Amino acid sequence: MSDSKPKSIRFDKENYEYLSNHDNASALIRDLVEKYRTDGNREKAALKLRREQKARELDSAREEVQRLESDLSQIDALIDDLNEAEDGSNIDKAAESLENVPLDRDNPAIKNWAGKLGLTPTELIDELEKRRS
């Protein structure tokens, strides 16, 4: 059980509205009073409290950045998977089209399909040889 005690205090309209919009006004006031009580300097206490709030905001922002980076990595992985699936499908088309073509890197048909697939003729020939064996 907490040994805190309620205390009624008055605020001007501006401070009242500020505290009304604060998530935990009691904690804010407790922290400010605690810092003032230990330091004896209102301005210093307020600045220390403000610094702590900004440090918490920064931590939250860093967590959000990490979450967004993770989301981007997952999306990139999905794009890579789709690209691999498309490449596999396109290589299947190339293999079918080049079924009776000699596997020579200077062959215009091999060069054409390699260019379409973003491969060198040698890479395409290696892939086609794997499929033919």
N, C-alpha and C positions, 0 to 999 in steps of 0.2 A: 504494500500500500504506500502511496506517495505521501510525503509529509509536506507537500506544497499547500499553500493556503490561498484562497481567492482574495483579490484586492480590486476594489472599484476605483478606476481612475478616469479622468476626463481628458478628451483630446479636442483640438480644434477640428473644424470640418475637414480640412485637407488631410491631416494625419489620420483622422477617423476613417476616411474613404480609403486611404492607402492601406491601413491595417485590415479593413473589411475585405479588400481584394487579395490580401496575403493568405497563402495556404494555411499557415500556422502562426497566427499573430501572437499567441501566448509564448511560443518558443522564441520568436523574434525578440519580444520584450524581455523574456528571461535571460537570453544570451546577452542582450545589450546591457541590462542591469548588472549581470555577473561581470562582464568585462569592465564596466565603469567602476564597480565596487573594488575589483582587484587592481585596476590601473589608476583610478582616481582622475582620469582625464576623459571627458566626454567625447571629444573629437577623436582621440586615439581609439577609444572603445568602439565608436561608430565605424571608424576606418577598418579596424580589425574584423568587425562583424561583416562589413561589406566585402572585405577580402575573402573571408570564408565562404560567403555566398557565391562570389565569382569563381572561386576554386571548385565549388560543387557544380556550378553551371558548366565549367570547363570539363570536369570529369564526365558529366552527362553528354556533352557534345562529343567528347572522344569516344564514348560508348556508341553513340549514334553513328559516328564515322566508321567505327569497326563493323557495326551492323550493316551499314550501306556497302562497305567494301566486301563483306561476305555475300551480300545479295548480288553484287556485280560479279563476283567469282562464280556463283551458281549460275547466273545467266550466261556468262561466258562459256561455262562447261556445257550448257544446253545448246548453245550456238555451235560449239565444236562438235558435239554429238550429231547435230543436224548436218553440218558440213561433211563429216565423215560418212554419214549415210548417203548424202548426195554424191560424194566422190565415189563411193562404192557402187552406186547405181550407174554413174557415168562410166566407170571403168568396165562395168558389165556391158554397157552399150558399146564401148570401144572394143572389148574382147569379141563381141558378137560381130561387129562390123569388120574387124581385122582378122577374122577366123582363118581365112585362106591367104592372108598376106604374109610374105616373108618378113621375119622380125629383123629388120635392118634399120639402124638408126638414121640412115640417109634416105630411107623410103619416105616419099612425100605424105603418104597416108599416116605413117607412124608419127611424122613430125606434126601433121595437122592435129591428130588426136592428142598428142602430148601437149601441144599448145593449149587445146581446149581444157585439158585437165590440170594445167599448171604444173606439168611434169617435164623433165627432160626426156628426150627420146629413149635414152638408156634406162631411166627409171620406169618408163612405160613398158619397155621390152622386158625388164625384170619382172614386172607385175604380170604381164601376159604369159611369160614362161612359167611362172608359178601356177597360173590357171590352166595351162595346157598340160602340165605334168600330173 
